[in-house]
């Protein structure tokens, strides 16, 4: 538990540094693009259009999902996925790619994946605002239940950061981890409720063990449905809290155990 406490303290005492580095990371990642930060919106919009055409029009004829037209149902769930997926994949290689820049400094290494993830969080907030405006135009007005979106935003950030911490440490030890993680994230995407809801109870049960299911349904409940999802589905809430704690604890232990030997693995 000392490792967990140390990493958590390092995160909290460097929140300002994380924010500043995240802003810098966001600028340099789009510096060479002609459209700059506009790609933070253009890229997910193009992917949403493809998924809607294939899964919405071609396979489902834009049918109603949980009382909501498929296009609105899709964009709320998938907007969250873009953040989690990019945050995990970029965060997993963050220490490997940036270690040499800070190797000779007294730098808190555990915040490297944190600020990389947080840089993606800015884009997520921007995209989510656009998506909510689209839903508002479609007739889905904000309500008191929309406030619970703050809970799911916070959970998405913490979950992504915890996974990135664990994966970035493992990537220092085994360079193939990033490729393995890419394959796993594709599996996670399709075993979630982002594109469909299965009729098979066993498949649905497996989906509920996927934290992306909790996030996707939570986002939708905040925008479309008049219910406090984290209360009415308290068992899922409890499971996901335990899950993110375990991932963070494991990531902290591995990070602190190998931290002093990162230079050797480079």
C-alpha positions as YAML, in Angstrom:
chain: A
units: angstrom
residues:
- id: 1
  name: UNK
  ca: [0.00, 0.00, 0.00]
- id: 2
  name: UNK
  ca: [3.00, 2.32, 0.39]
- id: 3
  name: UNK
  ca: [3.43, 2.29, -3.39]
- id: 4
  name: UNK
  ca: [-0.20, 3.20, -3.93]
- id: 5
  name: UNK
  ca: [-0.02, 6.02, -1.38]
- id: 6
  name: UNK
  ca: [3.19, 7.38, -2.92]
- id: 7
  name: UNK
  ca: [1.83, 7.38, -6.47]
- id: 8
  name: UNK
  ca: [-1.48, 8.90, -5.37]
- id: 9
  name: UNK
  ca: [0.36, 11.62, -3.45]
- id: 10
  name: UNK
  ca: [2.58, 12.26, -6.47]
- id: 11
  name: UNK
  ca: [-0.51, 12.69, -8.63]
- id: 12
  name: UNK
  ca: [-2.30, 15.05, -6.25]
- id: 13
  name: UNK
  ca: [0.71, 17.24, -5.49]
- id: 14
  name: UNK
  ca: [1.46, 17.68, -9.19]
- id: 15
  name: UNK
  ca: [-2.04, 18.45, -10.51]
- id: 16
  name: UNK
  ca: [-0.95, 21.87, -11.77]
- id: 17
  name: UNK
  ca: [2.06, 20.36, -13.57]
- id: 18
  name: UNK
  ca: [-0.15, 17.66, -15.09]
- id: 19
  name: UNK
  ca: [-2.54, 20.29, -16.44]
- id: 20
  name: UNK
  ca: [0.22, 22.45, -17.91]
- id: 21
  name: UNK
  ca: [2.00, 19.50, -19.53]
- id: 22
  name: UNK
  ca: [-1.33, 18.24, -20.90]
- id: 23
  name: UNK
  ca: [-1.95, 21.58, -22.58]
- id: 24
  name: UNK
  ca: [1.57, 21.54, -24.03]
- id: 25
  name: UNK
  ca: [1.11, 17.95, -25.22]
- id: 26
  name: UNK
  ca: [-2.15, 18.89, -26.92]
- id: 27
  name: UNK
  ca: [-0.49, 21.76, -28.79]
- id: 28
  name: UNK
  ca: [2.57, 19.85, -29.99]
- id: 29
  name: UNK
  ca: [0.54, 16.81, -31.09]
- id: 30
  name: UNK
  ca: [-1.36, 19.00, -33.59]
- id: 31
  name: UNK
  ca: [1.39, 21.50, -34.39]
- id: 32
  name: UNK
  ca: [2.35, 20.04, -37.77]
- id: 33
  name: UNK
  ca: [-1.24, 19.58, -38.98]
- id: 34
  name: UNK
  ca: [-2.68, 22.29, -41.23]
- id: 35
  name: UNK
  ca: [-6.04, 22.08, -39.49]
- id: 36
  name: UNK
  ca: [-4.41, 21.89, -36.06]
- id: 37
  name: UNK
  ca: [-6.70, 21.00, -33.17]
- id: 38
  name: UNK
  ca: [-9.67, 20.73, -35.53]
- id: 39
  name: UNK
  ca: [-8.57, 17.12, -36.07]
- id: 40
  name: UNK
  ca: [-9.66, 16.42, -32.48]
- id: 41
  name: UNK
  ca: [-13.19, 16.78, -33.86]
- id: 42
  name: UNK
  ca: [-12.78, 15.81, -37.53]
- id: 43
  name: UNK
  ca: [-11.30, 12.36, -36.89]
- id: 44
  name: UNK
  ca: [-14.03, 11.11, -34.49]
- id: 45
  name: UNK
  ca: [-16.73, 12.65, -36.71]
- id: 46
  name: UNK
  ca: [-15.50, 10.63, -39.69]
- id: 47
  name: UNK
  ca: [-15.40, 7.44, -37.62]
- id: 48
  name: UNK
  ca: [-18.90, 8.07, -36.26]
- id: 49
  name: UNK
  ca: [-20.18, 8.52, -39.81]
- id: 50
  name: UNK
  ca: [-18.70, 5.16, -40.86]
- id: 51
  name: UNK
  ca: [-20.11, 3.29, -37.84]
- id: 52
  name: UNK
  ca: [-23.53, 4.91, -38.28]
- id: 53
  name: UNK
  ca: [-23.62, 4.00, -41.99]
- id: 54
  name: UNK
  ca: [-22.62, 0.36, -41.39]
- id: 55
  name: UNK
  ca: [-24.30, -0.47, -38.08]
- id: 56
  name: UNK
  ca: [-27.09, 2.10, -38.18]
- id: 57
  name: UNK
  ca: [-28.30, 2.17, -41.78]
- id: 58
  name: UNK
  ca: [-26.95, -1.01, -43.38]
- id: 59
  name: UNK
  ca: [-27.55, -3.46, -40.52]
- id: 60
  name: UNK
  ca: [-30.22, -1.84, -38.33]
- id: 61
  name: UNK
  ca: [-32.06, 0.59, -40.63]
- id: 62
  name: UNK
  ca: [-31.56, 3.31, -38.00]
- id: 63
  name: UNK
  ca: [-33.96, 1.56, -35.62]
- id: 64
  name: UNK
  ca: [-34.74, 2.74, -32.10]
- id: 65
  name: UNK
  ca: [-32.33, 1.68, -29.32]
- id: 66
  name: UNK
  ca: [-33.56, 1.97, -25.73]
- id: 67
  name: UNK
  ca: [-36.20, 4.44, -26.90]
- id: 68
  name: UNK
  ca: [-33.62, 6.60, -28.75]
- id: 69
  name: UNK
  ca: [-32.87, 6.84, -32.50]
- id: 70
  name: UNK
  ca: [-29.71, 4.88, -33.23]
- id: 71
  name: UNK
  ca: [-27.62, 7.85, -34.37]
- id: 72
  name: UNK
  ca: [-28.08, 9.70, -31.05]
- id: 73
  name: UNK
  ca: [-27.65, 6.49, -29.08]
- id: 74
  name: UNK
  ca: [-24.41, 5.78, -30.96]
- id: 75
  name: UNK
  ca: [-22.72, 9.17, -30.72]
- id: 76
  name: UNK
  ca: [-23.13, 9.43, -26.95]
- id: 77
  name: UNK
  ca: [-21.55, 6.03, -26.29]
- id: 78
  name: UNK
  ca: [-18.81, 6.24, -28.88]
- id: 79
  name: UNK
  ca: [-17.71, 9.77, -27.89]
- id: 80
  name: UNK
  ca: [-16.65, 8.28, -24.55]
- id: 81
  name: UNK
  ca: [-14.87, 5.38, -26.29]
- id: 82
  name: UNK
  ca: [-12.67, 7.66, -28.39]
- id: 83
  name: UNK
  ca: [-11.24, 9.17, -25.20]
- id: 84
  name: UNK
  ca: [-10.71, 5.90, -23.33]
- id: 85
  name: UNK
  ca: [-9.16, 4.14, -26.33]
- id: 86
  name: UNK
  ca: [-6.78, 6.96, -27.26]
- id: 87
  name: UNK
  ca: [-5.92, 7.66, -23.63]
- id: 88
  name: UNK
  ca: [-5.03, 4.03, -22.93]
- id: 89
  name: UNK
  ca: [-3.03, 3.49, -26.13]
- id: 90
  name: UNK
  ca: [-1.13, 6.78, -25.96]
- id: 91
  name: UNK
  ca: [-0.65, 6.47, -22.21]
- id: 92
  name: UNK
  ca: [0.72, 2.94, -22.53]
- id: 93
  name: UNK
  ca: [3.74, 4.14, -24.52]
- id: 94
  name: UNK
  ca: [4.14, 7.47, -22.72]
- id: 95
  name: UNK
  ca: [6.96, 6.55, -20.32]
- id: 96
  name: UNK
  ca: [8.85, 4.65, -23.03]
- id: 97
  name: UNK
  ca: [8.71, 7.59, -25.44]
- id: 98
  name: UNK
  ca: [9.39, 10.36, -22.92]
- id: 99
  name: UNK
  ca: [11.73, 8.77, -20.39]
- id: 100
  name: UNK
  ca: [14.91, 10.04, -22.04]
- id: 101
  name: UNK
  ca: [13.61, 13.62, -21.81]
- id: 102
  name: UNK
  ca: [13.32, 13.46, -18.02]
- id: 103
  name: UNK
  ca: [15.90, 10.79, -17.13]
- id: 104
  name: UNK
  ca: [18.38, 13.30, -15.71]
- id: 105
  name: UNK
  ca: [15.75, 15.32, -13.87]
- id: 106
  name: UNK
  ca: [14.07, 14.81, -10.52]
- id: 107
  name: UNK
  ca: [10.78, 14.28, -12.31]
- id: 108
  name: UNK
  ca: [7.71, 12.46, -10.91]
- id: 109
  name: UNK
  ca: [7.56, 9.66, -13.47]
- id: 110
  name: UNK
  ca: [4.09, 8.47, -12.53]
- id: 111
  name: UNK
  ca: [2.53, 11.68, -13.89]
- id: 112
  name: UNK
  ca: [3.80, 11.05, -17.43]
- id: 113
  name: UNK
  ca: [0.87, 8.79, -18.39]
- id: 114
  name: UNK
  ca: [-1.42, 11.10, -16.40]
- id: 115
  name: UNK
  ca: [-0.73, 14.22, -18.42]
- id: 116
  name: UNK
  ca: [-0.86, 12.29, -21.70]
- id: 117
  name: UNK
  ca: [-4.30, 10.96, -20.73]
- id: 118
  name: UNK
  ca: [-5.39, 14.40, -19.56]
- id: 119
  name: UNK
  ca: [-4.39, 15.92, -22.90]
- id: 120
  name: UNK
  ca: [-6.90, 13.54, -24.52]
- id: 121
  name: UNK
  ca: [-9.50, 14.53, -21.95]
- id: 122
  name: UNK
  ca: [-9.61, 18.08, -23.32]
- id: 123
  name: UNK
  ca: [-10.59, 16.73, -26.73]
- id: 124
  name: UNK
  ca: [-13.20, 14.50, -25.11]
- id: 125
  name: UNK
  ca: [-14.86, 17.43, -23.35]
- id: 126
  name: UNK
  ca: [-14.93, 19.42, -26.60]
- id: 127
  name: UNK
  ca: [-16.42, 16.50, -28.55]
- id: 128
  name: UNK
  ca: [-18.95, 15.77, -25.80]
- id: 129
  name: UNK
  ca: [-20.19, 19.37, -25.85]
- id: 130
  name: UNK
  ca: [-20.71, 19.14, -29.63]
- id: 131
  name: UNK
  ca: [-22.53, 15.80, -29.23]
- id: 132
  name: UNK
  ca: [-24.79, 17.21, -26.50]
- id: 133
  name: UNK
  ca: [-25.65, 20.17, -28.74]
- id: 134
  name: UNK
  ca: [-26.58, 17.74, -31.53]
- id: 135
  name: UNK
  ca: [-28.78, 15.80, -29.09]
- id: 136
  name: UNK
  ca: [-30.37, 19.07, -27.90]
- id: 137
  name: UNK
  ca: [-31.24, 19.95, -31.49]
- id: 138
  name: UNK
  ca: [-32.71, 16.46, -31.79]
- id: 139
  name: UNK
  ca: [-35.06, 17.19, -28.88]
- id: 140
  name: UNK
  ca: [-33.13, 15.81, -25.89]
- id: 141
  name: UNK
  ca: [-33.02, 18.70, -23.45]
- id: 142
  name: UNK
  ca: [-30.69, 18.77, -20.42]
- id: 143
  name: UNK
  ca: [-32.30, 17.85, -17.09]
- id: 144
  name: UNK
  ca: [-31.35, 17.35, -13.46]
- id: 145
  name: UNK
  ca: [-30.19, 13.85, -14.45]
- id: 146
  name: UNK
  ca: [-27.58, 15.36, -16.77]
- id: 147
  name: UNK
  ca: [-25.57, 16.34, -13.69]
- id: 148
  name: UNK
  ca: [-24.60, 12.70, -13.15]
- id: 149
  name: UNK
  ca: [-22.53, 13.00, -16.31]
- id: 150
  name: UNK
  ca: [-19.86, 14.59, -14.11]
- id: 151
  name: UNK
  ca: [-19.58, 11.28, -12.22]
- id: 152
  name: UNK
  ca: [-19.04, 9.27, -15.40]
- id: 153
  name: UNK
  ca: [-16.57, 11.83, -16.77]
- id: 154
  name: UNK
  ca: [-14.54, 11.55, -13.59]
- id: 155
  name: UNK
  ca: [-14.71, 7.75, -13.64]
- id: 156
  name: UNK
  ca: [-13.65, 7.63, -17.32]
- id: 157
  name: UNK
  ca: [-10.65, 9.84, -16.51]
- id: 158
  name: UNK
  ca: [-9.62, 7.80, -13.45]
- id: 159
  name: UNK
  ca: [-10.11, 4.45, -15.20]
- id: 160
  name: UNK
  ca: [-8.11, 5.51, -18.26]
- id: 161
  name: UNK
  ca: [-5.35, 6.92, -16.10]
- id: 162
  name: UNK
  ca: [-5.14, 3.77, -13.97]
- id: 163
  name: UNK
  ca: [-4.91, 1.52, -17.03]
- id: 164
  name: UNK
  ca: [-2.34, 3.84, -18.62]
- id: 165
  name: UNK
  ca: [-0.20, 3.73, -15.47]
- id: 166
  name: UNK
  ca: [-0.23, -0.07, -15.44]
- id: 167
  name: UNK
  ca: [0.28, -0.43, -19.20]
- id: 168
  name: UNK
  ca: [3.07, 2.17, -19.40]
- id: 169
  name: UNK
  ca: [5.06, 0.28, -16.76]
- id: 170
  name: UNK
  ca: [4.53, -3.05, -18.50]
- id: 171
  name: UNK
  ca: [5.58, -1.46, -21.81]
- id: 172
  name: UNK
  ca: [8.93, -0.58, -20.29]
- id: 173
  name: UNK
  ca: [9.47, -4.25, -19.45]
- id: 174
  name: UNK
  ca: [7.92, -5.83, -22.55]
- id: 175
  name: UNK
  ca: [7.76, -3.68, -25.69]
- id: 176
  name: UNK
  ca: [5.09, -5.91, -27.26]
- id: 177
  name: UNK
  ca: [2.58, -4.78, -24.63]
- id: 178
  name: UNK
  ca: [1.46, -1.84, -26.75]
- id: 179
  name: UNK
  ca: [0.62, -4.13, -29.68]
- id: 180
  name: UNK
  ca: [-1.15, -6.58, -27.37]
- id: 181
  name: UNK
  ca: [-3.10, -3.70, -25.87]
- id: 182
  name: UNK
  ca: [-4.23, -2.54, -29.31]
- id: 183
  name: UNK
  ca: [-5.74, -5.97, -29.95]
- id: 184
  name: UNK
  ca: [-7.33, -6.08, -26.49]
- id: 185
  name: UNK
  ca: [-8.90, -2.64, -26.93]
- id: 186
  name: UNK
  ca: [-10.52, -3.77, -30.18]
- id: 187
  name: UNK
  ca: [-12.00, -6.74, -28.31]
- id: 188
  name: UNK
  ca: [-13.18, -4.46, -25.50]
- id: 189
  name: UNK
  ca: [-14.87, -2.21, -28.06]
- id: 190
  name: UNK
  ca: [-16.96, -4.97, -29.59]
- id: 191
  name: UNK
  ca: [-17.75, -6.60, -26.23]
- id: 192
  name: UNK
  ca: [-19.44, -3.45, -25.01]
- id: 193
  name: UNK
  ca: [-22.77, -1.70, -25.57]
- id: 194
  name: UNK
  ca: [-21.37, 1.00, -27.86]
- id: 195
  name: UNK
  ca: [-22.70, -0.44, -31.13]
- id: 196
  name: UNK
  ca: [-25.41, -2.90, -30.05]
- id: 197
  name: UNK
  ca: [-27.27, -4.53, -27.20]
- id: 198
  name: UNK
  ca: [-27.45, -8.35, -27.45]
- id: 199
  name: UNK
  ca: [-30.60, -10.40, -26.86]
- id: 200
  name: UNK
  ca: [-28.56, -13.26, -25.40]
- id: 201
  name: UNK
  ca: [-28.46, -13.03, -21.58]
- id: 202
  name: UNK
  ca: [-25.04, -14.68, -21.33]
- id: 203
  name: UNK
  ca: [-23.50, -12.19, -23.76]
- id: 204
  name: UNK
  ca: [-25.14, -9.34, -21.86]
- id: 205
  name: UNK
  ca: [-23.72, -10.66, -18.58]
- id: 206
  name: UNK
  ca: [-20.22, -10.76, -20.09]
- id: 207
  name: UNK
  ca: [-20.68, -7.19, -21.35]
- id: 208
  name: UNK
  ca: [-21.49, -5.96, -17.86]
- id: 209
  name: UNK
  ca: [-18.04, -7.02, -16.65]
- id: 210
  name: UNK
  ca: [-16.62, -4.58, -19.20]
- id: 211
  name: UNK
  ca: [-16.25, -1.11, -17.59]
- id: 212
  name: UNK
  ca: [-17.00, 0.44, -20.99]
- id: 213
  name: UNK
  ca: [-20.55, -0.91, -20.67]
- id: 214
  name: UNK
  ca: [-21.02, 0.98, -17.40]
- id: 215
  name: UNK
  ca: [-19.66, 4.18, -18.93]
- id: 216
  name: UNK
  ca: [-21.67, 3.96, -22.16]
- id: 217
  name: UNK
  ca: [-24.94, 3.26, -20.35]
- id: 218
  name: UNK
  ca: [-24.14, 5.90, -17.75]
- id: 219
  name: UNK
  ca: [-23.53, 8.57, -20.39]
- id: 220
  name: UNK
  ca: [-26.79, 7.63, -22.11]
- id: 221
  name: UNK
  ca: [-28.73, 7.68, -18.87]
- id: 222
  name: UNK
  ca: [-27.42, 11.19, -18.16]
- id: 223
  name: UNK
  ca: [-28.49, 12.50, -21.59]
- id: 224
  name: UNK
  ca: [-31.55, 10.47, -22.57]
- id: 225
  name: UNK
  ca: [-33.09, 8.61, -19.64]
- id: 226
  name: UNK
  ca: [-34.68, 10.02, -16.53]
- id: 227
  name: UNK
  ca: [-32.90, 7.85, -13.97]
- id: 228
  name: UNK
  ca: [-29.91, 8.01, -11.66]
- id: 229
  name: UNK
  ca: [-28.06, 5.15, -13.32]
- id: 230
  name: UNK
  ca: [-25.30, 4.82, -10.73]
- id: 231
  name: UNK
  ca: [-27.96, 4.37, -8.02]
- id: 232
  name: UNK
  ca: [-30.45, 2.13, -9.86]
- id: 233
  name: UNK
  ca: [-27.54, -0.05, -10.96]
- id: 234
  name: UNK
  ca: [-25.59, 0.18, -7.71]
- id: 235
  name: UNK
  ca: [-24.10, -3.29, -8.12]
- id: 236
  name: UNK
  ca: [-22.42, -2.19, -11.38]
- id: 237
  name: UNK
  ca: [-21.25, 1.00, -9.72]
- id: 238
  name: UNK
  ca: [-19.71, -0.92, -6.84]
- id: 239
  name: UNK
  ca: [-18.05, -3.41, -9.20]
- id: 240
  name: UNK
  ca: [-16.50, -0.64, -11.30]
- id: 241
  name: UNK
  ca: [-15.22, 1.23, -8.23]
- id: 242
  name: UNK
  ca: [-13.51, -1.94, -6.99]
- id: 243
  name: UNK
  ca: [-12.15, -2.63, -10.48]
- id: 244
  name: UNK
  ca: [-10.53, 0.78, -10.92]
- id: 245
  name: UNK
  ca: [-9.05, 0.61, -7.41]
- id: 246
  name: UNK
  ca: [-7.49, -2.78, -8.13]
- id: 247
  name: UNK
  ca: [-6.04, -1.61, -11.45]
- id: 248
  name: UNK
  ca: [-4.58, 1.51, -9.83]
- id: 249
  name: UNK
  ca: [-3.10, -0.45, -6.91]
- id: 250
  name: UNK
  ca: [-1.53, -3.01, -9.25]
- id: 251
  name: UNK
  ca: [-0.20, -0.28, -11.53]
- id: 252
  name: UNK
  ca: [1.27, 1.63, -8.57]
- id: 253
  name: UNK
  ca: [3.00, -1.44, -7.15]
- id: 254
  name: UNK
  ca: [4.58, -2.37, -10.49]
- id: 255
  name: UNK
  ca: [5.52, 1.22, -11.24]
- id: 256
  name: UNK
  ca: [7.32, 1.73, -7.94]
- id: 257
  name: UNK
  ca: [8.95, -1.71, -8.06]
- id: 258
  name: UNK
  ca: [10.58, -1.14, -11.46]
- id: 259
  name: UNK
  ca: [10.84, 2.65, -11.42]
- id: 260
  name: UNK
  ca: [14.49, 2.82, -10.39]
- id: 261
  name: UNK
  ca: [15.42, 0.37, -13.16]
- id: 262
  name: UNK
  ca: [13.63, 2.05, -16.07]
- id: 263
  name: UNK
  ca: [16.96, 3.28, -17.44]
- id: 264
  name: UNK
  ca: [18.20, -0.31, -17.66]
- id: 265
  name: UNK
  ca: [15.16, -1.38, -19.70]
- id: 266
  name: UNK
  ca: [15.65, 1.50, -22.12]
...
